[in-house]
Structure formats: structure tokens, C-alpha cells
């Protein structure tokens, strides 16, 4: 799948990590809500034939790589064909619904992250 990132938000999340337990709590809330927001947008953009694809979009648990926390939005195994739809095949044109959903939600997610961090910090 595509590697999609929100630029600049990593710094905020890194600073939250420096706050200890309270920062970790805020970080968890922010990441889960941001992942759900992106998932909602992807589901709205997903092609609808049977509804299987829309029902099988998932948000991962929080993961960490090199100290950076993140979540992933992905299709479950029951919607394995999402990759074919997103990128196309030799016999089928691409329908990048995940990329569209991400792009549509990006600004809203950035605002959500800032608001949730402010709320968590009592600002």
C-alpha cells in the first residue's frame, strides 16, 4: 500500500512523548481519532458494489518505528482486492480511492490533531 504521512505533525507527537504518561495518553487518543477520520474518508471514496470493501477497512493499533508512533488504515484480508482497485492491474484501470480519501481528509485530520492536543493539554 501507499505510504501516506502528515508532514509536520510528527514534531508535535514527538514533543508529546516528552511529557511522559500524560503525553502518551494524549498521543494515543490523537492517533486513534486521526486514523478513524482517515478511514471514514476512505470508506466514502471506496467503490460500492456489495459493501464488502467499505465494511472491511480497518485502523491498526498504534505502532512505533524509530520512536515515531503511527496508525495504519488498511483493508482486511476479506477485502484483499483493494490493492487491485487502488493501483489497477494490466486489465483494469486504477481507482485510487484510498489516496483520494487520504487527500480529502488530510486538512481535517491536521486540525483534529491540533485540537485534540490542545484539549489534552488543557489549552
N, C-alpha and C positions, 0 to 999 in steps of 0.2 A: 504494500500500500504506500501511498504518498506520505512523505514526512512533512507535516504541516506544523508550523510554530508561530506563536505570537511574539513578535520581537519586542524587547524592552521589558516585558513582564517578568522575565527571569530574574532581573535585578531586584524587583520588589519581593519576589518569593525568596530570594537569597537573603535579603535583609530580614524577612520574617523568621528565617531559620536562626538568626542571631538572637531572637527574643526568647529562645528556649521553648518550654512546653506550651506557653500561650501562643507563640508564633506557629508552632506545629499544628495546633488546633485550628487556627485561622487558615493556615495553608491547606489543611485537609478540606475544610468547608469550601474554600475558594475553588480548589481543583475539581471537586465533585460537582459543584454548581456550574462551573465553566464547561466541564465535559458534557453535562446534561443539556446545556444550552446549545452546544455544537451538535449534539445528537439530534435535538429537536429540528434544527435547521436541515440537517442531512436527511432526516426522515421526510420532511416536507418536500425535498427535492427528489427523493427516490422514486423511480418509476413504479407505477402501481398496476399490477396485473392481478395477483392473488392476495397481496398484502403481506406475503411472507417476508419480503425484504424489509419492509417497514417495521414489522414485529421483531425482527432479528438483528437490529442494530444494538450494540452494547457499548457501555463505557467501562473501561478496565478499572481495576483497583489502582490506587496510587502506586507508581513505580518510581525508582530512583536510579539514575545513572550519573556517575561522577558528581554526586551531591545535588543534582538537579532533579526535582520532583516533577512528575507529569502524569497525565492520564491519556489513554488512547480511546478513540471511538472507532469501532470496527464491526464488521458483520460476523455473526456467529457462524459455526460450521453449517448450520441449516440454510444459510444464505451464501454459500461458498462462491456462487456465480456473480456476486457483487463485483469482484475483481474484473471479470469479463465485461460487465456493463461499464465500469469506471474507465477502463483502459481500451476496451474494444478487443477484437480478435481479427484474424485475417479475413473472416467472413462477416464481421459485424462492426459497425461504426461505434466509436466510444461515446458514452453518455456519462460524462464526469459529474455525476450527481453529488458525490462526496466532496469533491473540490468546490463545486458551486455552493453547497451547504456551508462549508467552512468559510468561504469568502463572504457569504451573506451574513454569517454570524460573527465575524471577526471583530467588528467595532462594538457590537453589543456585548461580546464576551470581555473585551478590554474594559468597558465601562463597568460591567458586573464585577470584575476582579477588583478594580479600584474601590468601588462602593463597598464590597464585602470586606476588604482590608480595612477601610476607614471604620466600618461598623464594628469589626472585630477589635480594633484599637480604641474604640470609643471616641472617634473624631467626628 
